[in-house]
Amino acid sequence: MTTAHRPASPSAGPVPAQRSPVLQELAGSLRGELALPGTPAFARLATAFNAALELRPAAVAAVADAYDVVRTVRVAARHGLRVAVQCTGHGAAAGMDEAVLVHTGALDEIVVHPREAWARVGAGVRMREVVDAAAASGLTPLAGSSSGVGVVGFTTGGGLGPLARTYGLASDRVRALDVVTGDGRLVRATPTEHEDLFWALRGGRGSAGIVTAVEIDLVPLSSVYGGALHFAAEDVPAVLHAWRTWAPSLPGTATSSLAVQQLPPLPHVPAPLAGRMTVAVRLASTGSARQGAELLAPLRAVATPVLDRMAVLSVTSLDAIHLDPTSPIPARQAAMVLRDLTEDAVEALLAVAGPGSGSPLGIVELRQLGGAVGLPGVHPSAVCHRDAGYVVMGAGLRLPHTDAGVTAGLDALGAALGSWSTGATLPNFGGGTRAYDAPTLDRLRSVVLAHDPGRVMLAADPLFAPLGV
């Protein structure tokens, strides 16, 4: 058994005495810190990874343990306050004004059980820390395209990663969850204990409670053949059409995605990609390097890459496949699920986001589904749309002089692909009611109301929005 803890964050000092009686009560009940607006701790904790979002909670409860979460929820509920939660800020959303934001960063438990191939992980742990801790035993969690996200947020949102067609979704690898419900109870959810919560929290994000720890199965894997081939703008149409027919032919040992990119000329952007349109064909293959190279041969025959980043990668280097941003950026994005990707769909995408389209979007990404993603988990969960072919995501910088154009670009992308869209999305790709079919949405709402009758948790609000929002 391997145990790891991160160093404790330095204290930002005492919270000022000027506070409401409610916040005084909350501060007095916590082992952790209550940070109020105007303090350094508040400025550090009440931030979103999407730098375009401004978070304005009434206070931030930097909890020291799961019982601090219980205390926060109970005090908030008694006084009619709402409660939100975050760790890294990747899943942050607007609308938490006057709520208490629970920050789980100090819940940093990591215990790896190498012989049984599973790990127990606190809600304050980023995926990178679990990847590193498990790699020493030749194991890995099912991480996403970026290991900088929180394990709990990624996993409860389904957890679609670069190995998904081979190993499935991260939510299907959950063994148990510790959760604080909206009525202020700390319970353990497993396939045989609080089964309704176990179902809802795997795919339902944090709608049914605040997860304080999760136990996940690990997979025996130490390396993959992966990376990306980047092609010039003039090759974008040919590469997209080739990828459309090539990706479905991949074996279950491989997962691919494609991204039409217009990356700014920043220091961390490779020179061949900076300030111009390119298209990246990404691949993660659990077979040998020779097998991976053979899989890519049809794409290499289409055009010559301007940048070839394919290599044998340690599981600790899977971030190199997607090269997702590692620092906060202001962004606006939208996503949808496609039934399939026809020749006409590719032409429609090229018309609004290809060379000469004038698209303001920094990225339009197609992630391949199918394979193990389409198989039901051992235990039923709230994950829907497993039979879809692709998820499409578009994004652009949200700045005063670009926001209107990016919004129009996203609208154009949605309209262009509307004929092939199911009308749905995935929980970690926009979420809301569109992430669920009607029976799943009804059941999620029932679970929420059973465990949070006072609707204390803000995370459930999207489930109760008008259908399709």
C-alpha positions as CSV (number, residue, x, y, z in Angstrom):
1,M,0.0,0.0,0.0
2,T,1.4,3.4,-1.0
3,T,0.2,6.6,0.7
4,A,0.9,10.1,-0.4
5,H,0.0,13.5,0.9
6,R,0.7,16.9,-0.4
7,P,2.2,19.7,1.7
8,A,-0.5,21.8,3.4
9,S,-1.2,25.1,1.8
10,P,0.1,28.1,3.8
11,S,-2.5,29.8,5.8
12,A,-3.7,33.2,4.5
13,G,-4.1,34.4,8.1
14,P,-7.2,35.0,10.3
15,V,-10.4,36.0,8.7
16,P,-11.5,39.6,9.6
17,A,-13.9,39.8,12.5
18,Q,-16.5,41.8,10.4
19,R,-18.9,39.2,9.3
20,S,-22.6,38.3,9.6
21,P,-23.8,36.1,12.5
22,V,-24.3,33.3,10.0
23,L,-20.6,33.4,8.9
24,Q,-19.5,33.8,12.4
25,E,-21.3,30.6,13.3
26,L,-19.7,28.9,10.3
27,A,-16.2,30.1,11.1
28,G,-16.5,28.9,14.6
29,S,-17.5,25.5,13.6
30,L,-14.7,24.7,11.1
31,R,-11.4,23.1,11.6
32,G,-10.4,24.7,8.3
33,E,-10.5,28.3,7.3
34,L,-13.4,30.6,6.3
35,A,-12.3,33.1,3.7
36,L,-14.3,36.3,3.2
37,P,-14.3,38.6,0.2
38,G,-11.4,41.0,0.3
39,T,-9.0,38.6,1.9
40,P,-5.9,37.0,0.2
41,A,-7.3,33.6,0.9
42,F,-10.6,34.4,-0.8
43,A,-8.8,35.8,-3.9
44,R,-6.8,32.5,-4.1
45,L,-9.6,30.1,-3.6
46,A,-12.7,31.7,-5.3
47,T,-11.2,31.4,-8.8
48,A,-12.3,29.5,-11.9
49,F,-10.0,27.9,-14.5
50,N,-12.1,29.7,-17.1
51,A,-10.7,33.1,-16.4
52,A,-13.8,34.7,-18.0
53,L,-15.9,33.7,-15.0
54,E,-15.9,35.8,-11.9
55,L,-17.0,33.9,-8.7
56,R,-18.7,35.9,-6.0
57,P,-19.6,33.6,-3.2
58,A,-20.5,35.0,0.2
59,A,-17.5,33.1,1.7
60,V,-15.2,30.2,0.9
61,A,-15.0,27.3,3.4
62,A,-11.6,25.8,3.0
63,V,-12.5,22.6,4.7
64,A,-10.0,20.5,6.6
65,D,-11.9,17.2,6.4
66,A,-15.2,15.6,5.5
67,Y,-16.8,16.7,8.8
68,D,-16.0,20.3,7.9
69,V,-18.2,19.7,4.8
70,V,-20.9,18.4,7.0
71,R,-20.7,21.4,9.3
72,T,-20.8,23.8,6.4
73,V,-23.8,22.2,4.8
74,R,-25.7,22.1,8.1
75,V,-25.0,25.7,9.0
76,A,-25.9,26.9,5.5
77,A,-29.1,24.9,5.4
78,R,-30.2,26.3,8.8
79,H,-29.8,29.8,7.5
80,G,-31.2,29.4,4.0
81,L,-27.8,29.6,2.2
82,R,-26.9,27.6,-0.8
83,V,-23.6,25.6,-1.1
84,A,-21.3,25.1,-4.0
85,V,-18.1,23.1,-4.2
86,Q,-14.8,23.1,-6.2
87,C,-11.2,22.1,-6.1
88,T,-9.3,23.1,-9.2
89,G,-12.0,25.4,-10.6
90,H,-12.3,23.5,-13.9
91,G,-16.0,22.8,-13.3
92,A,-16.8,26.3,-11.9
93,A,-20.0,28.0,-13.0
94,A,-21.4,31.4,-12.5
95,G,-24.4,31.9,-10.2
96,M,-22.9,31.2,-6.8
97,D,-23.5,34.7,-5.5
98,E,-24.4,34.6,-1.8
99,A,-23.6,30.9,-1.6
100,V,-20.9,29.3,0.5
101,L,-18.2,27.8,-1.7
102,V,-16.7,24.6,-0.2
103,H,-13.1,24.3,-1.3
104,T,-11.8,20.8,-1.0
105,G,-8.2,21.4,-1.7
106,A,-7.0,20.2,1.7
107,L,-8.7,16.8,1.3
108,D,-5.5,15.4,-0.1
109,E,-5.5,11.7,0.7
110,I,-4.0,9.3,-1.8
111,V,-3.7,5.6,-0.9
112,V,-2.7,3.2,-3.7
113,H,-3.2,-0.6,-3.2
114,P,-0.9,-2.1,-5.8
115,R,-1.8,-5.7,-5.3
116,E,-5.5,-5.2,-5.6
117,A,-5.1,-2.4,-8.2
118,W,-7.2,0.3,-6.7
119,A,-6.8,3.7,-5.0
120,R,-8.6,5.8,-2.5
121,V,-8.4,9.5,-3.4
122,G,-9.5,12.7,-1.6
123,A,-11.6,15.3,-3.2
124,G,-8.7,17.8,-3.2
125,V,-6.4,15.6,-5.3
126,R,-5.6,16.3,-9.0
127,M,-5.4,13.5,-11.5
128,R,-1.7,14.1,-11.9
129,E,-0.9,13.1,-8.3
130,V,-2.8,9.8,-8.7
131,V,-1.1,9.1,-12.0
132,D,2.3,9.6,-10.5
133,A,1.5,7.6,-7.3
134,A,0.1,4.6,-9.3
135,A,2.8,4.6,-12.0
136,A,5.4,3.3,-9.5
137,S,3.4,0.0,-9.4
138,G,2.8,-0.2,-13.2
139,L,-0.8,1.0,-12.8
140,T,-2.7,4.1,-13.9
141,P,-6.1,5.6,-13.3
142,L,-8.3,6.5,-16.3
143,A,-7.2,10.1,-16.7
144,G,-8.6,12.7,-19.1
145,S,-6.9,14.8,-21.7
146,S,-5.4,17.0,-18.9
147,S,-4.1,15.6,-15.6
148,G,-4.5,19.0,-14.0
149,V,-8.2,18.4,-13.3
150,G,-9.6,17.1,-10.0
151,V,-10.1,13.4,-9.8
152,V,-13.6,13.7,-8.3
153,G,-14.9,16.3,-10.8
154,F,-13.6,14.4,-13.8
155,T,-14.8,11.0,-12.6
156,T,-18.3,12.1,-11.4
157,G,-18.8,13.7,-14.8
158,G,-18.3,10.4,-16.6
159,G,-14.6,10.7,-17.3
160,L,-13.9,10.5,-21.0
161,G,-10.2,10.3,-21.7
162,P,-7.7,9.4,-24.4
163,L,-7.8,5.7,-23.4
164,A,-11.7,5.5,-23.4
165,R,-12.2,3.1,-26.3
166,T,-9.9,0.6,-24.7
167,Y,-10.8,0.9,-21.0
168,G,-14.1,2.8,-21.0
169,L,-15.1,5.7,-18.8
170,A,-13.6,6.6,-15.5
171,S,-17.0,6.6,-13.8
172,D,-17.3,2.9,-14.6
173,R,-14.1,2.2,-12.5
174,V,-15.6,3.7,-9.3
175,R,-15.8,1.3,-6.3
176,A,-17.2,3.6,-3.7
177,L,-17.7,7.3,-2.8
178,D,-17.9,9.2,0.5
179,V,-20.4,11.9,0.1
180,V,-22.1,14.6,2.1
181,T,-25.7,15.0,1.2
182,G,-27.7,18.1,1.0
183,D,-29.4,17.2,4.3
184,G,-26.1,17.2,6.0
185,R,-25.2,13.5,6.3
186,L,-21.8,11.9,5.6
187,V,-22.5,8.5,3.9
188,R,-20.7,5.9,1.9
189,A,-22.1,5.0,-1.5
190,T,-21.3,1.6,-3.0
191,P,-23.2,-0.9,-5.2
192,T,-24.8,-2.2,-2.0
193,E,-24.9,0.9,0.3
194,H,-26.9,3.9,-0.7
195,E,-27.2,2.5,-4.2
196,D,-29.2,5.4,-5.4
197,L,-26.3,7.8,-4.7
198,F,-23.8,5.4,-6.1
199,W,-25.8,5.4,-9.4
200,A,-26.4,9.2,-9.4
201,L,-22.8,10.3,-8.6
202,R,-21.3,8.4,-11.5
203,G,-22.3,10.6,-14.4
204,G,-24.5,13.0,-12.4
205,R,-21.5,15.1,-11.3
206,G,-22.0,16.7,-7.9
207,S,-25.8,17.0,-8.2
208,A,-26.5,14.5,-5.4
209,G,-24.0,15.7,-2.9
210,I,-20.4,16.8,-2.2
211,V,-18.0,13.9,-2.7
212,T,-15.2,14.0,-0.2
213,A,-13.3,10.8,-1.3
214,V,-13.6,8.3,-4.1
215,E,-12.2,4.8,-4.5
216,I,-11.3,3.8,-8.0
217,D,-10.0,0.7,-9.9
218,L,-6.6,1.2,-11.6
219,V,-5.6,-0.5,-14.9
220,P,-2.3,-2.3,-15.5
221,L,-0.6,0.0,-18.0
222,S,2.8,1.8,-18.0
223,S,3.1,3.2,-21.5
224,V,1.3,3.8,-24.7
225,Y,2.1,4.7,-28.3
226,G,0.6,8.2,-28.6
227,G,0.8,11.8,-29.5
228,A,-0.3,13.8,-32.5
229,L,0.4,14.4,-36.2
230,H,-0.2,18.1,-37.1
231,F,-0.9,19.0,-40.7
232,A,-1.0,22.4,-42.4
233,A,-4.1,24.4,-43.3
234,E,-4.1,23.4,-46.9
235,D,-4.3,19.7,-45.9
236,V,-7.2,20.2,-43.4
237,P,-10.0,19.0,-45.8
238,A,-8.1,15.9,-47.0
239,V,-7.1,15.0,-43.4
240,L,-10.7,15.4,-42.1
241,H,-12.1,13.3,-44.8
242,A,-9.4,10.6,-44.3
243,W,-9.9,10.6,-40.5
244,R,-13.7,10.2,-41.0
245,T,-13.2,6.8,-42.6
246,W,-10.0,5.8,-40.7
247,A,-11.1,6.4,-37.1
248,P,-14.0,3.9,-37.2
249,S,-11.6,1.2,-38.4
250,L,-9.3,1.4,-35.4
251,P,-9.1,-1.6,-33.1
252,G,-10.3,-1.5,-29.5
253,T,-6.7,-0.9,-28.4
254,A,-6.7,2.6,-29.9
255,T,-8.6,5.9,-29.4
256,S,-8.3,8.9,-31.6
257,S,-9.5,12.5,-31.7
258,L,-9.0,15.3,-34.2
259,A,-8.7,19.1,-33.7
260,V,-8.8,22.0,-36.1
261,Q,-6.7,24.6,-34.3
262,Q,-5.8,28.3,-34.6
263,L,-3.4,28.7,-31.8
264,P,-2.0,32.1,-30.8
265,P,1.8,32.8,-31.1
266,L,2.5,32.2,-27.4
267,P,5.8,30.9,-25.9
268,H,4.3,27.5,-25.0
269,V,2.9,26.9,-28.5
270,P,5.3,25.0,-30.9
271,A,6.5,27.3,-33.7
272,P,4.9,25.2,-36.5
273,L,1.5,25.6,-34.9
274,A,1.6,29.3,-33.8
275,G,-0.5,31.9,-35.5
276,R,-1.9,29.7,-38.2
277,M,-4.6,27.0,-38.8
278,T,-3.5,23.4,-38.4
279,V,-5.2,20.1,-37.8
280,A,-4.1,17.6,-35.3
281,V,-4.8,13.9,-35.5
282,R,-4.3,12.4,-32.0
283,L,-3.9,8.8,-31.1
284,A,-3.4,6.7,-28.0
285,S,-2.7,3.0,-28.7
286,T,-2.0,0.4,-26.0
287,G,-0.4,-1.9,-28.6
288,S,3.3,-1.9,-29.6
289,A,5.0,1.1,-31.2
290,R,5.2,-0.9,-34.4
291,Q,1.4,-1.6,-34.3
292,G,0.8,2.1,-33.6
293,A,2.9,3.2,-36.5
294,E,1.1,0.8,-38.8
295,L,-2.3,2.2,-37.7
296,L,-1.1,5.7,-38.6
297,A,0.3,4.8,-42.0
298,P,-3.0,5.7,-43.9
299,L,-3.0,9.2,-42.3
300,R,0.7,9.8,-43.1
301,A,-0.1,8.9,-46.7
302,V,-2.6,11.7,-47.0
303,A,-0.1,14.6,-46.4
304,T,3.2,15.3,-44.7
305,P,2.9,16.6,-41.1
306,V,4.3,19.9,-40.2
307,L,4.9,18.5,-36.7
308,D,5.1,14.8,-35.7
309,R,4.8,14.2,-32.0
310,M,4.1,10.5,-32.0
311,A,6.2,8.5,-29.6
312,V,6.2,5.8,-26.9
313,L,4.8,7.7,-23.9
314,S,4.9,6.8,-20.2
315,V,1.4,7.0,-18.7
316,T,2.8,9.9,-16.7
317,S,3.1,11.8,-20.1
318,L,-0.4,11.3,-21.5
319,D,-1.0,15.1,-21.3
320,A,1.3,15.3,-24.3
321,I,-1.4,13.9,-26.6
322,H,-3.9,16.8,-26.3
323,L,-1.6,19.6,-25.0
324,D,-4.6,21.1,-23.2
325,P,-4.0,24.5,-21.5
326,T,-2.3,24.3,-18.1
327,S,-3.1,27.9,-17.0
328,P,-6.4,29.6,-16.7
329,I,-7.7,31.3,-19.9
330,P,-10.9,33.2,-20.6
331,A,-12.9,31.0,-22.9
332,R,-16.4,30.4,-24.3
333,Q,-17.2,26.9,-25.5
334,A,-20.0,24.6,-26.5
335,A,-20.4,20.9,-27.3
336,M,-22.7,18.4,-28.8
337,V,-22.9,14.7,-29.5
338,L,-23.1,13.3,-33.1
339,R,-24.7,10.1,-34.1
340,D,-22.1,9.6,-36.9
341,L,-19.8,11.6,-39.1
342,T,-20.7,11.5,-42.7
343,E,-19.0,13.0,-45.7
344,D,-21.6,15.8,-45.8
345,A,-21.0,16.4,-42.1
346,V,-17.3,16.9,-42.7
347,E,-18.1,19.3,-45.5
348,A,-20.5,21.2,-43.2
349,L,-17.8,21.5,-40.6
350,L,-15.2,22.7,-43.1
351,A,-17.6,25.4,-44.3
352,V,-17.8,27.0,-40.9
353,A,-14.4,26.1,-39.3
354,G,-12.0,25.1,-42.1
355,P,-9.6,27.0,-44.2
356,G,-11.1,30.2,-45.6
357,S,-14.1,30.1,-43.3
358,G,-13.0,33.0,-41.2
359,S,-13.8,31.0,-38.1
360,P,-13.0,32.9,-34.8
361,L,-12.7,29.6,-32.9
362,G,-9.4,28.6,-31.5
363,I,-10.3,24.9,-31.6
364,V,-12.9,22.6,-33.0
365,E,-12.4,19.1,-31.7
366,L,-13.9,15.8,-32.6
367,R,-13.5,13.0,-30.0
368,Q,-14.1,9.5,-31.1
369,L,-16.5,7.4,-28.9
370,G,-17.4,3.8,-29.4
371,G,-15.4,0.8,-28.3
372,A,-15.5,0.3,-24.5
373,V,-17.3,3.6,-24.1
374,G,-20.4,2.1,-25.7
375,L,-20.4,-0.9,-23.2
376,P,-22.5,-0.6,-20.1
377,G,-20.6,-0.6,-16.8
378,V,-20.6,-3.4,-14.4
379,H,-23.0,-1.3,-12.3
380,P,-25.6,1.0,-13.8
381,S,-24.9,4.7,-13.7
382,A,-26.3,8.1,-14.8
383,V,-24.1,8.1,-17.9
384,C,-26.2,8.4,-21.0
385,H,-25.6,8.5,-24.8
386,R,-23.1,5.6,-24.8
387,D,-24.2,4.7,-28.4
388,A,-23.1,8.0,-29.9
389,G,-20.3,8.2,-32.4
390,Y,-18.5,11.4,-31.5
391,V,-18.6,14.4,-29.2
392,V,-17.8,17.8,-30.8
393,M,-16.4,20.7,-28.9
394,G,-15.7,24.2,-30.1
395,A,-14.0,27.0,-28.1
396,G,-12.6,30.5,-28.5
397,L,-11.1,33.2,-26.4
398,R,-13.6,35.2,-24.4
399,L,-12.2,38.7,-24.5
400,P,-14.1,42.0,-25.0
401,H,-13.1,42.3,-28.6
402,T,-13.6,38.6,-29.5
403,D,-16.6,37.4,-27.4
404,A,-19.3,38.3,-29.9
405,G,-17.4,36.7,-32.8
406,V,-16.7,33.5,-30.8
407,T,-20.4,33.3,-29.8
408,A,-21.4,33.6,-33.4
409,G,-18.8,31.0,-34.4
410,L,-20.2,28.5,-31.9
411,D,-23.7,29.1,-33.1
412,A,-22.6,28.6,-36.7
413,L,-20.9,25.3,-35.7
414,G,-24.0,24.1,-33.9
415,A,-26.2,25.0,-36.9
416,A,-23.9,23.4,-39.4
417,L,-23.8,20.0,-37.6
418,G,-27.4,20.1,-36.4
419,S,-28.5,17.4,-38.9
420,W,-26.1,14.9,-37.4
421,S,-26.5,16.0,-33.7
422,T,-28.5,14.0,-31.3
423,G,-29.4,17.2,-29.4
424,A,-27.4,15.9,-26.4
425,T,-24.0,16.4,-24.8
426,L,-21.9,14.7,-22.1
427,P,-21.8,15.8,-18.4
428,N,-18.2,17.1,-18.6
429,F,-18.9,18.8,-22.0
430,G,-21.6,21.3,-21.1
431,G,-23.8,19.1,-18.8
432,G,-27.2,20.4,-17.9
433,T,-30.4,18.6,-18.9
434,R,-28.9,17.9,-22.4
435,A,-26.5,15.4,-20.8
436,Y,-29.3,12.9,-19.9
437,D,-32.2,11.1,-21.5
438,A,-35.7,11.7,-20.0
439,P,-35.7,8.6,-17.7
440,T,-32.3,9.3,-16.4
441,L,-33.1,12.9,-15.7
442,D,-36.2,12.0,-13.9
443,R,-34.3,9.5,-11.7
444,L,-31.5,12.0,-11.0
445,R,-34.1,14.6,-9.9
446,S,-35.7,12.1,-7.6
447,V,-32.3,11.1,-6.0
448,V,-31.5,14.8,-5.5
449,L,-34.8,15.5,-3.8
450,A,-34.5,12.4,-1.6
451,H,-31.2,13.5,-0.2
452,D,-31.4,17.3,-0.5
453,P,-35.1,18.2,0.0
454,G,-34.2,21.8,0.8
455,R,-32.2,22.1,-2.5
456,V,-29.1,23.3,-0.6
457,M,-26.6,22.1,-3.3
458,L,-26.2,24.5,-6.2
459,A,-24.7,21.7,-8.4
460,A,-28.2,20.2,-8.9
461,D,-29.7,23.4,-10.3
462,P,-28.9,22.6,-14.0
463,L,-30.9,19.4,-13.7
464,F,-34.0,21.4,-12.9
465,A,-33.6,23.9,-15.7
466,P,-35.9,23.7,-18.7
467,L,-35.3,20.6,-20.8
468,G,-32.6,21.2,-23.4
469,V,-30.9,24.1,-21.5
